[in-house]
Amino acid sequence: MAKTTKKKTNTTVGFGRFIKWFWILFISGFMLAALVFLSASWGLFGEMPSYEHLENPQTNLASQIISSDGKLIGKFYLEDNRTDVKFEDLPENLVNTLMASEDIRFQEHSGIDWYGTLRAAFFLGKRGGASTISQQLARQLFVGVRSRNKFETLKQKAKEWVLATRLERSYTKEEIISMYLNIYDFGNNADGIRSAARIYFGKEPKDLKIEESAMLVGMLQNSSYFNPLRREEKTRNKRNIVLGQLARYDFITEKEKDSLQALKMDINFNPENHREGLATYFRMYLQRFMKNWINKNPKPALEGERDKWNLYLDGLRIYTTIDSKMQANAEEAVAEHMERLQAEFFNQNTKKRNPTTPFLDLTPEETNRIMERAMKTSERWRKMKAAGKSEKEIRTSFTKKTEMTVFDWKSETREKDTILTPLDSIRYYKTFLRTGMMSMEPQTGHVKAWVGGIDYTHFQYDNVIQGIHQPGSTFKPFVYAAAIDQLRLSPCETLPDTHYCIEAGKHGNMEAWCPKNSDGKYSGKEMTLRHALANSVNTVTAQLIDKVGPKSVVSIVKNLGLTREILEVPSIALGTEGFSVYEMVGAYGTFANQGVYVKPVMVTRIEDKNGTVLYEYVPETKDVLSKEVSYAMINLMKGVTEGGSGTRLRHSSNKDNTVYKEVITGYPYEFTNPIAGKTGTTQNQSDGWFMGMVPNLVTGVWVGGEERATHFKGIAYGQGASMALPIWGLYMKKNYANEDLGISKDDFEEPEDMSIVTDCAKFIKEQNTDTDIEEDLEDLDF
C-alpha cells in the first residue's frame, strides 16, 4: 500500500515539473517573440518607415499620355513603367485568384495569418509559406529582397510582420490588394498590374479573363522565372496550379478548372518602351514639351519631396489632343504608301545610280562631303570621341564590318540582321525616303495625328516639327491670299500665261527674275486665278507677287504662324524658303477657319497623380483674313482637286495594274465630297507636298530624302501628287470608314453677303459684253 502511494507521488511531481517547464518555455518564447517584434518596431533591426511614410509610400509612377478619346497612348518612365489601378477597376476574378493562391484568409486576419504561420513552422514550410498579402506588400514597399543569411532573414521577417499590422491599420483590405498588384514587377517593363495586362494581353486589367488572371498571379512567386516569354511551359504549369487553388476554394467548379487548364496561353505581347507603340514621334515631341514646362513650373514645396516635377517618377497625367484612331489611321497610311514608293525608288535608281553612292547627280567629291558630315555627326563618333578615342581610331572603326540590325520594309518586323561597316550603314540609310504628316482641327487648333517619319527606332529625326523643307507650290496660296486681300481680286480674274520678268532692282531683286513653268512651256492663254493655282502656273504667281510686292506676302505669312526669317524678294513666291509641316498645317488651317489663325495645340491639360490640375491650355488666335478672302481661297484650292494637280483624289480603282498606276493612282480614293488642297514639288523633285482640307480637318504631308540629292529622277514619281498626296488619300479613306470620327463630307460654309464672286462663268460674262463671249470662253482656261 505504501509503495503504491509513493509511485503516485513521484508521477505527480514529474508532471508538475513538466508543466512548470512548459510555461517557462512558453512565456520565454512569447517574451522572446515580443522582444523580436519590439526590436523590429524600435528600429533595432534597421530603419523603419515613419507613420507618415507608411501612409504615403513613395513609389515611382510613370507619367501617362492620354489621347483625346481617353486612350493611354504611351508613358514616360525610367525603370518603373507603373500606373496605379484602383480596386474598383480590378476584375473580381483577379482578386479571387490572388486570395486563393496567396492568402485565402486575407479577409479574416489583421496582417499575420497565425494559422498559416504555425502550419508552416510545424511542416517546416513544406505545405506552403505563411506570408500574407499584407506581409508581401510590406516587403515590396519597405524591406526589399530577402537575405540568404538566416539571422538577417529572421530580422527581415520580423520587420515584415510589424509593418503588415501597421499597413492593416492604415489601409482598407481593398487598398492593400490594389497597392500590392500596383507595386509588383511582372518583368518586361510590366511594372504593376495595368502594365502587365497591357503588355502580356493587350488589354486593361478589368478585361482580364480568369485564365489570364491566373497566369499573372502565378508570376507573383517569381516573375523572372515564371515568365511566359522565357519559360512558357513552366508558366503554364504554374497557371494551372493557381487554377487548381481556385477550384479548391470553390471559386470555380472542377469542370471549369479542367477546361481552363486545357487552354493554351494566349499571349498578345505588346512591348511598352519609348521607341515602340502608337505616336512615337509625337511622344518624343511631348517629352521636350514637358521638360520645358517643368522648368517653368516648380512643384509646390512639400516636406520630404522634390521641389521639381519629375516626368518619369511623379505619375503626371498629360491629356493630349491626339485621337488614337486617327493616329493609327495616319501611321497605317504612311506605312502603306511609303513601302510601295520606296520599292519603286529602289527599282528605278539602282539602275541609274552608281552603286557606291546613294545620291543622284553628285560628283564623288560632293558625295564624300555628305558622308564626312554624316559620319562626324553620328552617335558612334560622338561616343568614341567622348571616350577619348583618337580621330584615327574613330575613322578606322567606321570601316570595320560588324553585326547590326537595320530597317527593312520587306521584313514583317521592319528589321533585318546583317553585317555592314558603320559607313555602309550610313550610306544605306541615306537611300530611304522620309515623311512628315500632321492633321489638325482648324476651329480649335487640336492636332489629331502626328507622324514624324517612317520608323522611330531607326529614323529619329521628326519631320513634323524639326524638319525644315522648301514648300514649293504649297506656298503659292499665301501669294494669292495677299493679292485677293489687297486688290479684292476674284478667283475668276484672268492673267496671261506668258513669259514674265520682274526686272532687277524691283522689290529688292539683285537681278531680273524670270520664272519658267514646270514644263518650260507657256500656253499664251488668259487663265483664271483658279485655273492657274490648280495647275501651279508659275508665270501667274510671278505677276501676282509683282502686283502686291513680297513685303505684303511676308506680312501675311508671319501672321499665319510662319515666323522664321523670310527674305522679301519675289522668288519666295515659288516656295524657296523652308518651313515645317507643323507651321504649314497651322497656316492652312486659317483658310478653313474663315480667316482666324489658331496656333496648333497638342496638350490641353496636365494633372498630378491625385487629379489636381496643374496646367490648362488657353487658345492662341489671331484674325488674319476676312471671311470673304478665306472663302475665296478655299474656292481656289477646291479647283486643285476638281481639275488640277490633285484630281487623282477623284479617281476610282484602276484597271491597269502597272507599277506606276499602283504607286501613284492605284488607290481607289473615289472621293466625291468637296476638298480644298494644294500640291507642291521643289527643284529636282527633292520635296513632295500635299496640303488637304475638309471643313473640320486640315492635313499636311511632306515626302523627301534626308539629303536633297536623294530624289526621283523624273517628275512622274517625284511630284507632290505622287509622293505625298496618296498618304492623304489613304488616311482620309480610313477616317471616313469610321463614322464615329465625325470627319466632314460637307461643303465649306460660304459667308453671308459674299462680296467676292467665285462663279467664274458668271463673272467672265459680267465682265465682258463682247457678242463673241462664248467663243472667248472656249479659248479661256477657267
C-alpha positions in Angstrom: 0.0 0.0 0.0 2.8 2.4 0.9 4.6 1.5 -2.3 1.6 2.5 -4.4 1.3 5.9 -2.8 4.9 6.6 -3.3 4.6 5.8 -7.0 1.7 8.2 -7.5 3.5 10.9 -5.6 6.6 10.6 -7.9 4.3 10.8 -11.0 2.6 13.9 -9.7 5.9 15.6 -9.0 7.2 14.7 -12.5 4.0 16.1 -14.3 4.2 19.3 -12.2 7.8 19.7 -13.2 6.8 19.3 -16.9 4.0 21.9 -16.5 6.4 24.3 -14.9 9.0 23.9 -17.7 6.3 24.2 -20.4 5.1 27.6 -19.0 8.7 28.7 -18.6 9.5 27.9 -22.2 6.1 29.2 -23.4 6.5 32.5 -21.6 10.2 32.8 -22.6 9.3 32.1 -26.2 6.4 34.6 -26.0 8.7 37.2 -24.4 11.4 36.4 -27.0 8.9 36.8 -29.9 7.7 40.0 -28.3 11.2 41.3 -27.9 11.9 40.5 -31.5 8.8 42.4 -32.6 9.6 45.3 -30.3 13.2 45.4 -31.5 11.9 45.5 -35.1 9.4 48.1 -34.2 12.0 50.2 -32.4 14.2 50.1 -35.5 17.0 47.9 -33.9 16.9 45.6 -37.0 17.1 48.5 -39.3 15.3 51.8 -40.0 11.6 51.5 -40.1 9.3 53.9 -42.1 7.6 56.6 -40.2 3.8 56.6 -39.9 3.7 59.5 -42.4 5.8 57.5 -44.8 3.6 54.4 -44.2 0.5 56.4 -45.1 2.2 57.9 -48.2 4.6 55.2 -49.6 6.8 56.7 -52.3 6.6 54.5 -55.4 7.8 55.6 -58.8 4.9 56.2 -61.1 5.1 56.6 -64.9 3.6 59.7 -66.4 0.7 58.8 -68.7 0.0 60.2 -72.1 -3.8 60.2 -72.7 -5.5 60.8 -76.1 -8.5 63.0 -76.7 -10.6 59.8 -76.9 -9.4 58.7 -73.5 -6.9 56.0 -74.6 -3.5 55.5 -73.0 -1.1 56.0 -75.9 2.2 56.0 -74.0 4.1 56.6 -70.8 7.3 58.3 -69.6 9.3 56.3 -67.2 12.9 55.3 -66.3 12.9 51.9 -64.7 9.3 51.7 -63.4 6.6 51.6 -66.0 3.9 51.8 -63.3 0.4 53.2 -63.4 -1.8 52.7 -60.4 -5.2 51.0 -60.8 -8.0 51.5 -58.2 -9.6 48.4 -56.6 -12.9 49.1 -58.3 -11.1 48.7 -61.7 -9.8 45.3 -60.8 -11.9 42.3 -62.1 -13.4 40.1 -59.4 -11.7 37.0 -60.9 -8.3 38.6 -60.3 -9.0 39.4 -56.7 -10.4 35.9 -56.0 -7.4 34.3 -57.8 -4.9 36.4 -55.7 -6.5 35.4 -52.4 -6.9 31.7 -53.4 -3.3 31.5 -54.4 -1.6 33.7 -51.8 -3.8 34.3 -48.8 -7.2 32.6 -48.5 -7.8 34.1 -45.0 -6.9 37.6 -46.1 -10.3 39.0 -45.2 -10.1 37.5 -41.6 -6.6 38.3 -40.3 -5.0 41.6 -39.3 -1.8 41.3 -41.3 -0.5 38.0 -39.9 -2.1 34.6 -40.5 -1.2 32.7 -37.3 -2.8 29.5 -38.5 -0.6 29.6 -41.7 2.4 30.6 -39.6 2.1 27.7 -37.2 1.4 25.3 -40.1 4.5 26.5 -41.9 6.6 26.1 -38.8 5.2 22.6 -38.0 5.8 21.3 -41.5 9.0 23.3 -42.0 7.4 25.2 -44.9 6.6 22.1 -46.9 2.9 22.8 -47.1 3.2 26.4 -48.3 4.5 29.7 -46.9 2.9 31.8 -44.3 3.4 35.3 -45.8 0.1 37.2 -46.1 -0.6 39.7 -48.9 0.0 42.4 -46.3 3.4 41.0 -45.5 4.3 40.7 -49.1 3.3 44.3 -49.7 5.4 45.4 -46.7 8.4 43.5 -48.2 7.9 45.1 -51.6 7.5 48.6 -50.2 9.9 48.8 -47.3 12.0 45.7 -46.7 13.5 44.6 -50.0 14.9 41.4 -51.3 15.1 38.5 -48.8 18.6 37.9 -47.5 20.2 34.4 -47.7 21.7 34.8 -44.2 19.3 33.1 -41.7 19.7 35.7 -39.0 19.1 38.5 -41.5 16.1 36.7 -42.8 14.7 36.5 -39.3 15.2 40.2 -38.8 13.5 40.9 -42.2 10.6 38.6 -41.3 10.1 40.5 -38.0 10.0 43.8 -39.8 7.5 42.4 -42.3 5.2 41.3 -39.5 5.3 44.6 -37.8 4.8 46.6 -41.0 2.0 44.2 -42.1 0.0 45.0 -39.0 0.7 48.7 -39.4 -0.5 48.6 -43.0 -3.7 46.9 -41.9 -4.4 49.7 -39.5 -3.6 52.4 -42.2 -5.4 50.9 -45.2 -8.5 49.0 -46.0 -8.3 45.5 -47.4 -9.2 46.7 -50.8 -6.5 49.3 -50.8 -3.9 46.7 -49.7 -4.8 44.4 -52.6 -4.7 47.3 -55.2 -1.4 48.6 -53.7 0.2 45.1 -53.9 -0.8 44.5 -57.5 0.2 48.0 -58.5 3.7 47.7 -56.9 4.7 44.3 -58.3 7.2 44.0 -61.1 5.9 41.5 -63.7 9.0 41.8 -65.9 9.5 43.1 -69.5 8.8 46.7 -68.3 5.5 45.5 -66.9 5.5 47.3 -63.5 2.2 46.9 -61.8 -1.0 45.1 -62.9 -2.0 47.6 -65.5 1.2 47.5 -67.4 1.2 43.7 -67.1 -2.3 43.4 -68.5 -1.5 45.7 -71.4 2.0 44.2 -72.2 1.1 40.5 -71.9 -2.5 40.5 -73.1 -3.0 43.9 -74.8 -6.0 44.9 -72.6 -6.9 46.8 -69.4 -7.0 44.8 -66.1 -10.8 45.0 -65.9 -11.0 42.9 -69.1 -8.7 40.0 -67.9 -10.2 36.5 -68.2 -9.9 34.0 -65.4 -7.0 32.1 -67.0 -5.2 35.4 -67.7 -5.5 36.5 -64.1 -4.3 33.1 -63.0 -1.1 33.4 -65.1 -0.4 36.9 -63.7 -1.0 35.7 -60.1 1.3 32.8 -60.7 4.0 35.2 -61.8 3.9 36.8 -58.3 6.0 34.0 -56.9 8.9 34.9 -59.3 8.2 36.9 -62.4 11.7 36.3 -63.8 11.3 32.5 -63.6 7.6 32.2 -64.3 7.7 34.4 -67.4 5.6 33.4 -70.5 8.2 34.8 -72.9 11.1 32.9 -71.4 9.6 29.7 -69.9 6.2 29.2 -71.5 5.6 25.7 -70.3 6.6 26.3 -66.7 4.5 29.4 -66.6 1.5 27.5 -68.0 2.0 24.8 -65.3 2.1 27.4 -62.6 -1.0 29.0 -64.0 -2.8 25.6 -63.8 -1.7 25.2 -60.2 -3.3 28.6 -59.4 -6.5 27.5 -61.3 -6.4 24.4 -59.0 -6.4 26.7 -56.0 -9.5 28.5 -57.4 -11.3 25.2 -57.6 -10.1 24.1 -54.1 -11.7 27.1 -52.5 -14.9 26.8 -54.7 -14.4 30.0 -56.8 -14.8 27.8 -59.8 -16.1 24.2 -60.3 -13.9 21.2 -61.1 -15.3 21.1 -64.6 -14.4 24.8 -65.1 -10.9 24.1 -63.8 -10.3 21.3 -66.2 -11.5 23.2 -69.2 -9.4 26.3 -68.2 -6.3 24.2 -67.5 -6.6 22.7 -71.0 -6.4 26.2 -72.7 -3.1 27.3 -74.3 -1.7 30.6 -73.0 -3.0 33.3 -75.4 -0.2 35.8 -75.1 -0.6 39.0 -77.0 2.7 40.7 -76.3 2.7 44.4 -76.6 6.0 45.8 -75.5 5.9 49.3 -74.0 9.0 51.4 -74.5 9.9 54.8 -75.8 10.6 53.6 -79.4 7.6 51.4 -80.0 3.8 51.7 -80.0 1.5 54.4 -81.1 2.6 58.0 -81.8 6.3 57.5 -81.1 7.4 60.8 -82.8 4.6 62.7 -81.0 5.6 61.2 -77.7 9.2 62.4 -78.2 8.0 65.9 -79.1 5.8 65.7 -75.9 8.9 64.8 -73.9 10.6 68.0 -74.9 7.4 70.0 -74.3 7.1 68.6 -70.8 10.7 69.2 -69.9 10.2 72.8 -70.9 7.0 73.1 -68.9 8.6 71.5 -65.8 11.5 74.0 -66.0 9.0 76.9 -65.9 6.6 75.4 -63.3 8.1 74.4 -60.0 6.5 71.8 -57.8 4.7 73.0 -54.7 7.1 72.6 -51.8 6.2 69.6 -49.6 8.4 68.2 -46.8 10.5 65.3 -48.0 9.6 65.7 -51.7 11.4 67.0 -54.7 11.0 70.7 -55.4 10.8 70.0 -59.1 8.4 67.8 -61.0 9.9 64.6 -62.3 8.4 63.4 -65.6 9.5 59.8 -65.0 8.6 59.3 -61.3 5.7 61.6 -60.4 2.8 59.9 -62.2 1.7 63.0 -64.1 -1.3 62.7 -66.4 -0.9 64.5 -69.7 -4.1 65.0 -71.7 -3.4 65.5 -75.4 -5.4 66.4 -78.5 -4.2 63.3 -80.4 -7.1 61.0 -81.4 -5.9 57.4 -81.1 -8.0 56.1 -84.0 -6.9 58.9 -86.3 -3.3 58.5 -85.2 -3.5 54.8 -86.1 -5.0 55.6 -89.5 -2.2 58.1 -90.2 0.5 55.6 -89.3 -1.1 52.9 -91.4 -1.5 55.3 -94.4 2.2 56.3 -94.2 3.4 52.7 -94.0 1.1 51.5 -96.8 2.3 54.2 -99.3 5.9 54.6 -98.3 6.6 50.9 -98.6 5.4 51.0 -102.2 7.0 54.3 -103.0 10.4 53.1 -101.6 10.2 49.9 -103.6 9.7 51.9 -106.8 12.5 54.3 -105.8 14.9 51.4 -105.4 13.7 49.8 -108.6 14.4 53.0 -110.6 17.6 54.2 -109.1 19.6 51.0 -108.7 19.7 51.0 -112.5 20.8 54.6 -112.8 22.8 55.2 -109.6 26.5 54.5 -109.1 26.3 51.6 -106.5 28.9 53.3 -104.3 26.7 56.4 -103.6 23.1 56.8 -102.5 22.7 60.1 -104.4 21.8 61.2 -107.9 23.7 63.7 -109.9 26.5 64.2 -107.4 30.2 64.1 -108.1 32.4 61.8 -105.9 33.7 64.9 -104.1 30.2 66.1 -103.2 29.2 62.7 -102.0 32.3 62.5 -99.8 31.4 65.8 -98.2 27.9 64.5 -97.3 29.3 61.2 -95.9 32.0 63.0 -94.0 29.4 65.3 -92.3 27.1 62.3 -91.6 30.0 60.4 -90.0 31.1 63.3 -87.8 27.5 63.9 -86.6 26.8 60.2 -85.9 26.2 58.8 -82.4 29.2 56.4 -82.9 31.6 59.4 -83.5 30.2 61.3 -80.5 30.5 58.4 -78.1 34.0 57.4 -79.2 35.2 61.0 -79.0 33.8 61.3 -75.5 35.6 58.1 -74.5 38.9 59.8 -75.5 39.5 57.9 -78.8 41.7 59.4 -81.4 40.3 60.5 -84.7 42.3 57.8 -86.4 40.8 55.1 -84.2 37.3 56.5 -84.8 37.7 56.6 -88.5 39.1 53.1 -88.5 36.0 51.8 -86.6 33.7 53.1 -89.4 35.4 50.7 -91.9 35.2 47.5 -89.8 32.3 45.2 -90.5 30.0 44.5 -87.6 26.8 42.7 -86.9 23.8 45.1 -86.8 20.1 45.3 -87.2 18.8 47.7 -89.8 15.5 48.9 -91.1 13.9 46.9 -93.9 10.4 47.5 -95.4 10.2 43.9 -96.7 10.5 42.3 -93.3 7.4 41.7 -91.2 9.1 43.3 -88.2 10.6 46.1 -90.4 14.1 45.0 -89.3 16.7 42.6 -90.6 20.0 41.4 -89.2 23.1 42.0 -91.4 26.8 42.6 -91.4 27.9 46.1 -92.6 30.5 48.6 -91.8 29.2 51.6 -90.0 30.0 53.8 -93.0 28.0 51.4 -95.3 25.0 51.6 -92.8 25.1 55.4 -93.1 25.1 55.1 -96.9 22.2 52.5 -96.7 20.0 54.8 -94.6 20.6 57.8 -96.9 18.7 55.9 -99.6 15.4 55.9 -97.7 12.7 58.4 -98.4 11.3 60.1 -95.3 8.0 61.7 -94.5 6.2 64.0 -92.1 2.5 64.3 -91.6 0.2 66.3 -89.3 -3.6 66.6 -89.1 -5.4 69.4 -87.2 -8.9 70.5 -86.4 -8.8 74.1 -87.8 -11.5 75.5 -85.5 -9.7 74.6 -82.3 -6.1 74.0 -83.4 -6.3 70.5 -81.9 -3.7 68.3 -83.5 -5.3 64.9 -84.2 -2.5 62.9 -85.8 1.3 63.3 -85.9 3.7 61.1 -87.8 7.2 62.3 -87.9 8.8 59.6 -90.0 8.6 56.0 -91.3 10.1 54.3 -88.2 11.2 56.0 -84.9 13.6 53.2 -83.9 15.8 53.8 -87.0 14.8 57.3 -88.1 14.5 59.5 -85.1 14.5 62.9 -86.8 11.0 64.3 -86.6 9.9 65.7 -89.9 6.7 67.3 -88.5 8.4 70.0 -86.3 12.2 69.5 -86.7 12.3 69.1 -90.5 12.5 72.4 -92.4 11.8 71.9 -96.1 11.1 74.0 -99.1 7.3 74.0 -99.6 7.4 74.6 -103.4 3.9 75.4 -104.8 2.2 74.9 -101.4 3.5 78.4 -100.7 1.6 79.9 -103.6 -1.8 80.2 -101.8 -0.2 82.8 -99.5 0.7 84.9 -102.6 -2.8 84.5 -103.9 -4.3 85.4 -100.5 -2.2 88.6 -100.3 -3.4 89.6 -103.9 -7.1 88.8 -103.2 -6.9 90.6 -99.9 -5.2 93.8 -101.1 -6.6 94.1 -104.6 -10.0 92.5 -104.0 -9.5 90.1 -106.9 -11.9 87.3 -107.7 -10.7 83.8 -108.2 -12.1 84.4 -111.7 -9.8 87.3 -112.6 -7.6 86.4 -115.6 -3.9 86.8 -116.3 -1.9 85.7 -119.3 0.3 82.6 -119.2 3.2 84.2 -120.9 6.9 84.7 -120.2 7.1 87.2 -117.4 10.1 89.0 -115.8 10.5 91.2 -112.7 13.4 93.5 -113.5 16.5 93.9 -111.4 16.2 96.4 -108.6 12.4 96.0 -108.2 11.2 94.5 -104.9 14.8 94.1 -103.7 15.8 92.0 -106.7 19.6 91.9 -107.3 18.9 90.8 -110.9 16.0 90.1 -113.2 13.7 87.2 -112.1 12.0 85.4 -115.0 10.5 82.1 -113.6 9.6 79.3 -116.0 6.6 76.9 -115.7 7.5 73.4 -114.6 7.3 72.1 -118.1 9.2 75.1 -119.6 6.2 76.0 -121.8 3.7 78.9 -121.9 0.2 78.4 -123.2 -0.2 82.1 -124.2 -3.8 81.9 -122.9 -5.6 84.1 -120.5 -6.4 81.9 -117.5 -8.4 82.4 -114.3 -6.5 82.6 -111.0 -8.4 79.4 -110.0 -7.1 77.5 -113.0 -3.6 78.9 -112.6 -3.4 77.8 -108.9 -4.9 74.4 -109.6 -2.2 73.8 -112.2 0.7 75.6 -110.4 1.3 78.1 -113.2 4.5 79.9 -112.2 4.1 82.9 -114.5 0.7 83.9 -113.0 2.1 83.6 -109.5 5.0 85.9 -110.5 2.6 88.5 -111.8 0.7 88.4 -108.5 3.7 88.9 -106.3 4.8 91.7 -108.6 1.4 93.4 -108.1 1.3 93.2 -104.3 5.1 93.1 -103.5 6.9 90.4 -101.5 6.7 92.5 -98.3 2.9 92.1 -98.3 3.2 88.4 -98.7 5.7 88.1 -95.9 3.4 90.1 -93.6 0.5 87.8 -94.2 2.8 84.7 -93.9 4.1 85.8 -90.5 0.5 86.3 -89.2 -0.2 82.8 -90.3 2.4 81.4 -88.0 5.4 81.1 -90.4 7.5 83.2 -88.1 11.1 82.3 -89.2 13.1 84.9 -91.1 11.9 85.2 -94.8 13.7 87.2 -97.5 11.4 89.9 -99.0 12.2 89.0 -102.6 9.9 87.9 -105.5 11.4 84.3 -105.7 9.7 83.4 -102.4 6.5 83.1 -104.4 7.7 79.7 -105.6 8.3 78.3 -102.1 12.1 78.7 -101.9 12.1 79.4 -98.1 12.0 76.4 -95.7 9.1 75.6 -93.3 8.0 72.7 -91.2 4.9 70.6 -91.7 3.7 71.9 -88.3 3.9 75.5 -89.5 2.2 74.8 -92.8 -0.7 73.0 -91.3 -1.3 75.8 -88.9 -1.2 78.4 -91.7 -3.6 76.4 -94.0 -6.0 76.0 -91.0 -6.6 79.7 -91.2 -8.3 79.3 -94.7 -10.6 76.6 -93.3 -11.4 78.6 -90.2 -12.7 81.7 -92.0 -9.6 83.7 -91.7 -8.8 83.1 -88.0 -5.4 81.6 -87.3 -5.4 79.2 -84.3 -2.0 78.1 -83.1 -1.8 74.3 -83.2 -2.1 72.7 -79.7 -1.1 69.3 -78.6 -1.6 69.4 -74.8 -4.9 70.5 -73.2 -4.3 69.7 -69.6 -1.8 68.3 -67.1 -2.7 66.7 -63.8 -0.7 65.3 -60.9 -1.2 61.7 -59.7 -4.1 62.8 -57.5 -6.0 64.6 -60.3 -5.1 68.1 -59.3 -5.0 70.3 -62.4 -1.5 71.8 -62.9 -2.0 73.3 -66.4 -4.8 74.1 -68.8 -4.4 75.3 -72.4 -5.6 78.7 -73.4 -6.1 79.0 -77.2 -3.9 81.5 -79.1 -5.8 83.0 -82.0 -5.4 85.9 -84.4 -7.7 87.4 -87.1 -5.6 87.4 -90.3 -8.0 87.4 -93.3 -11.7 88.3 -93.8 -14.2 85.6 -94.2 -14.6 86.6 -97.9 -11.0 86.3 -98.7 -10.7 83.0 -96.8 -13.6 81.5 -98.7 -12.2 82.8 -102.0 -9.0 80.9 -101.2 -10.9 77.8 -100.4 -12.7 78.1 -103.7 -9.4 78.5 -105.4 -7.9 75.4 -103.8 -11.0 73.3 -104.4 -10.0 73.7 -108.1 -6.8 71.8 -107.3 -8.8 68.6 -106.6 -11.5 69.2 -109.2 -9.4 69.8 -112.3 -5.8 70.4 -111.2 -2.8 68.5 -109.8 -4.9 66.9 -107.1 -7.6 65.5 -109.4 -6.4 61.9 -108.8 -8.2 62.0 -105.5 -11.4 61.7 -107.5 -10.1 58.6 -109.4 -11.8 55.2 -109.0 -10.0 52.0 -108.7 -7.7 51.4 -111.6 -7.8 48.5 -114.0 -4.3 49.0 -115.4 -2.2 47.4 -112.7 1.2 48.6 -113.8 3.7 49.6 -111.1 3.2 53.3 -112.0 -0.6 53.0 -111.5 -0.2 51.0 -108.3 2.1 53.5 -106.6 0.6 56.7 -107.8 -3.1 56.3 -108.7 -3.8 52.7 -107.8 -5.5 53.5 -104.5 -9.3 53.7 -105.1 -9.9 57.0 -103.4 -13.2 57.9 -105.2 -13.8 61.0 -103.1 -16.9 62.9 -104.2 -17.1 65.4 -101.3 -15.6 69.0 -101.5 -11.9 69.0 -100.9 -9.6 72.0 -101.0 -5.9 71.4 -101.3 -2.5 72.2 -102.9 0.3 70.0 -104.2 3.9 71.1 -104.1 7.1 70.0 -105.7 10.6 71.5 -105.4 13.6 71.6 -107.8 14.8 68.2 -108.8 11.9 66.5 -107.1 13.6 66.8 -103.7 10.4 67.6 -101.8 6.9 66.5 -102.4 4.0 68.1 -100.6 0.2 67.9 -100.3 -1.9 70.1 -98.1 -5.5 68.8 -98.0 -8.6 70.3 -96.3 -12.2 69.5 -95.5 -14.3 71.8 -93.3 -13.1 70.3 -89.9 -9.8 68.8 -90.7 -6.6 70.1 -92.3 -3.7 67.7 -93.0 -0.3 68.3 -94.4 2.1 65.7 -95.8 5.8 66.0 -96.9 7.9 63.3 -98.5 11.6 63.6 -99.4 15.1 62.3 -98.6 17.3 63.2 -95.7 19.6 64.8 -98.3 18.2 66.8 -101.3 20.3 64.6 -103.5 18.1 61.6 -102.6 15.2 62.0 -105.1 13.4 60.5 -108.0 14.9 61.2 -111.4 11.6 62.2 -113.1 8.5 64.3 -112.3 6.1 61.4 -112.7 7.0 59.9 -109.3 8.8 62.9 -107.9 5.9 65.3 -107.7 3.9 66.0 -104.6 0.8 64.5 -106.2 2.7 61.1 -106.4 4.9 61.2 -103.3 2.6 63.0 -100.7 -1.0 63.1 -101.9 -1.5 59.3 -101.7 -0.8 59.3 -98.0 -3.5 62.0 -97.5 -5.9 60.0 -99.6 -5.4 56.7 -97.7 -5.6 58.5 -94.4 -8.9 60.2 -95.3 -10.4 56.9 -96.6 -9.6 55.3 -93.3 -11.1 58.2 -91.4 -14.3 58.2 -93.5 -14.7 54.5 -92.9 -15.2 55.2 -89.2 -18.2 57.5 -88.9 -17.7 58.0 -85.2 -14.7 60.2 -86.0 -17.2 62.8 -87.4 -14.9 63.9 -90.3 -17.0 66.2 -92.5 -18.1 65.5 -96.1 -20.0 68.8 -96.3 -19.0 71.8 -98.4 -17.2 74.7 -96.8 -19.5 77.4 -95.3 -19.9 80.4 -97.6 -20.1 83.8 -95.8 -23.3 85.7 -96.0 -23.2 88.7 -98.4 -20.1 87.3 -100.1 -18.5 90.2 -101.8 -16.1 88.3 -104.0 -17.6 86.4 -107.0 -16.4 82.8 -107.2 -18.7 81.6 -110.1 -16.2 82.1 -112.9 -18.5 81.6 -115.9 -20.9 84.2 -114.4 -18.0 86.5 -113.5 -16.5 86.5 -117.0 -19.8 87.0 -118.7 -20.5 90.0 -116.5 -17.1 91.5 -117.2 -17.3 91.0 -120.9 -20.0 92.5 -123.2 -18.5 91.1 -126.4 -21.0 89.4 -128.5 -18.5 86.7 -129.2 -18.1 85.8 -125.5 -19.0 82.1 -126.0 -16.1 81.9 -128.4 -13.8 83.7 -126.0 -14.8 81.3 -123.2 -13.7 78.3 -125.3 -10.2 79.8 -125.6 -10.0 80.6 -121.9 -8.7 78.3 -119.1 -11.0 78.7 -116.1 
